Amino acid sequence: MTTPCAHEHLAELSQTLRRFDGCVDVADDWGVRLAPVLEGGARLLAAGNGGSAAQAQHLTAELVGRYREDRAPFSAICLSAETSSLTAIGNDYPPEELFARQVEAHGRPGDILMLMSTSGRSGNLLAAARRGRRAGLQVWSMTGPAPNPLADLSDEHCSVDARYTATVQEMHLVALHIMCAAFDRELGVGEPARLSTEDLEVLR
């Protein structure tokens, strides 16, 4: 994927937003369904590479900390942020084991595994998805354009139809925040944000 100039970037974002309704519905549904899972004592594991690693850590931070309003913390682990584990596994095992081994260690049946990838083709995430499904985790993924191998391996996926890596990452962040808002709403935390007429016009 190439890098767009500023105006092209904004145009691409605008066009991608118009095709984003499917991901909005998926992310909102994930937030609603994640709430009782984490309230019941299960956990969310998240992973990604590069910029998607930062997105995965962003998600777990919102759950362990908070999104908008104060609430109880919930168990969420970013596998991309486990520096000592990552370097130990990377030193002793094949690259595909980087996240899969952590999933095997931390994952329990009923947990959620969120994998984030702009390409949907990263070998270490594909291995993590396979290991997660074998261990009884629900595998959710956020990817770039489908079809792709990670979306195919996932129980459910949000695939962003965009040409540029940066746009995919930005839309993943939007989906992540929609998910967190729905999570809090399902828990009865705070009031849902209300868009003005002007805001709604921008999104049309």
C-alpha positions in Angstrom: 0.0 0.0 0.0 1.3 3.5 -0.8 0.9 6.7 1.2 -1.6 9.3 0.1 -1.1 13.1 0.2 -3.1 15.1 2.7 -6.2 15.8 0.6 -6.2 12.3 -0.9 -6.0 10.9 2.6 -9.0 12.9 3.8 -10.9 11.9 0.6 -10.1 8.3 1.3 -11.3 8.6 4.9 -14.5 10.2 3.8 -15.2 7.5 1.2 -14.3 4.7 3.6 -16.7 6.1 6.2 -19.5 5.8 3.7 -18.8 2.1 3.4 -18.3 1.5 7.1 -21.9 0.7 8.2 -21.2 -3.0 8.4 -18.2 -2.5 10.7 -20.2 -0.1 12.8 -22.8 -2.8 13.4 -20.2 -5.5 14.1 -18.2 -3.3 16.6 -21.4 -2.2 18.4 -22.5 -5.9 18.7 -19.1 -6.9 20.0 -19.2 -4.3 22.7 -22.7 -5.5 23.8 -21.6 -9.1 23.9 -18.2 -8.5 25.5 -19.8 -6.9 28.6 -21.3 -10.0 30.1 -18.3 -12.1 29.1 -15.9 -9.9 31.1 -18.4 -9.4 33.9 -18.6 -13.1 34.2 -14.8 -13.4 34.9 -13.5 -14.2 31.4 -10.8 -12.0 29.8 -10.0 -10.4 26.5 -6.6 -11.1 24.8 -5.5 -8.7 22.0 -2.6 -8.7 19.6 -1.3 -7.0 16.5 1.9 -6.0 14.7 3.4 -2.5 14.4 0.6 0.1 14.4 -1.9 -2.6 15.0 0.0 -3.6 18.2 -0.6 0.0 19.4 -4.3 -0.4 18.6 -4.5 -3.7 20.5 -2.8 -2.0 23.5 -5.3 0.9 23.2 -8.2 -1.5 23.4 -6.9 -3.3 26.5 -6.1 0.1 28.2 -9.7 1.2 27.7 -11.0 -2.0 29.4 -8.5 -2.1 32.3 -8.8 1.7 32.7 -11.9 3.3 31.4 -13.4 4.7 28.2 -15.5 7.8 29.1 -17.0 7.3 32.6 -15.6 5.7 35.7 -16.3 2.0 36.1 -14.8 -1.2 37.4 -11.7 -2.5 35.6 -11.9 -5.6 33.5 -9.3 -8.2 32.6 -7.7 -7.5 29.2 -4.1 -8.4 28.2 -2.3 -7.0 25.2 0.0 -9.8 24.0 2.0 -7.4 21.8 3.1 -5.5 24.9 4.6 -8.4 26.8 8.2 -7.5 26.1 10.0 -10.2 28.0 7.7 -12.9 26.8 7.9 -11.7 23.2 11.7 -11.6 23.2 12.0 -15.0 25.0 9.6 -16.7 22.6 11.2 -15.0 19.6 14.6 -16.2 20.7 13.6 -19.8 21.4 10.8 -20.6 19.0 9.7 -19.9 15.3 8.3 -16.4 14.6 4.8 -17.8 14.2 4.8 -18.7 17.9 5.1 -15.1 19.1 1.4 -14.7 20.0 0.2 -18.3 19.7 2.3 -19.4 22.7 0.9 -16.6 24.8 -2.7 -17.5 23.8 -2.0 -21.1 24.9 -0.7 -19.8 28.2 -3.3 -17.2 29.1 -6.4 -18.2 27.1 -9.3 -20.2 28.6 -12.5 -21.4 27.0 -15.0 -18.5 26.8 -12.3 -15.8 26.5 -12.2 -13.4 23.6 -9.1 -13.2 21.3 -9.0 -9.9 19.3 -6.5 -9.8 16.5 -5.8 -6.7 14.5 -4.1 -6.6 11.1 -4.2 -4.3 8.2 -3.3 -7.1 5.7 -5.0 -10.0 7.4 -2.0 -12.1 6.4 0.5 -11.9 9.3 1.8 -15.4 10.1 2.0 -14.9 13.8 -1.6 -13.7 14.0 -2.9 -16.6 11.9 -1.1 -19.0 14.2 -2.6 -17.2 17.2 -6.1 -17.5 15.7 -5.6 -21.3 15.1 -4.3 -21.8 18.7 -7.1 -19.7 20.1 -9.9 -21.6 18.3 -8.2 -24.9 19.4 -8.3 -23.7 23.1 -12.0 -22.7 22.9 -11.6 -18.9 22.6 -13.9 -16.8 20.4 -11.6 -15.2 17.8 -12.6 -11.7 16.6 -10.5 -9.8 14.1 -10.2 -6.3 12.6 -8.5 -6.4 9.2 -8.1 -4.6 5.9 -10.1 -5.6 2.8 -11.6 -9.0 2.8 -11.3 -11.7 1.8 -8.1 -12.4 3.7 -6.7 -15.4 5.7 -7.2 -13.9 9.2 -10.9 -12.9 8.5 -11.4 -16.5 7.2 -9.9 -18.0 10.3 -11.9 -15.8 12.7 -15.3 -16.5 14.2 -16.3 -12.9 13.4 -14.5 -10.1 11.7 -14.7 -6.4 10.9 -12.9 -5.8 7.6 -12.3 -2.3 6.4 -12.6 -1.7 2.6 -9.8 0.9 2.2 -6.7 1.2 -0.1 -4.2 2.5 2.4 -2.8 1.0 5.5 -3.2 4.3 7.4 -6.9 4.5 6.6 -7.5 1.0 7.7 -5.7 1.7 11.0 -7.8 4.9 11.5 -11.0 3.1 10.9 -10.0 0.3 13.3 -9.6 3.0 16.0 -13.2 4.2 15.2 -14.5 0.7 15.4 -12.5 0.2 18.7 -14.2 3.2 20.2 -17.6 2.2 19.0 -17.0 -1.1 20.7 -16.0 0.5 24.0 -19.0 2.8 23.9 -21.3 -0.1 23.4 -19.5 -2.0 26.2 -20.1 0.8 28.7 -23.7 1.3 27.5 -24.4 -2.4 28.1 -23.0 -2.0 31.6 -25.2 1.0 32.3 -22.2 3.3 32.6 -22.7 7.0 31.6 -24.9 8.4 28.9 -24.5 7.6 25.2 -23.0 10.5 23.2 -25.6 12.3 21.1 -24.6 13.6 17.7 -25.8 17.0 16.6 -27.6 17.5 13.3 -24.4 19.0 11.9 -22.4 16.0 13.0 -24.8 13.6 11.3 -24.6 15.6 8.1 -20.8 15.2 8.0 -21.2 11.4 8.3 -23.7 11.2 5.4 
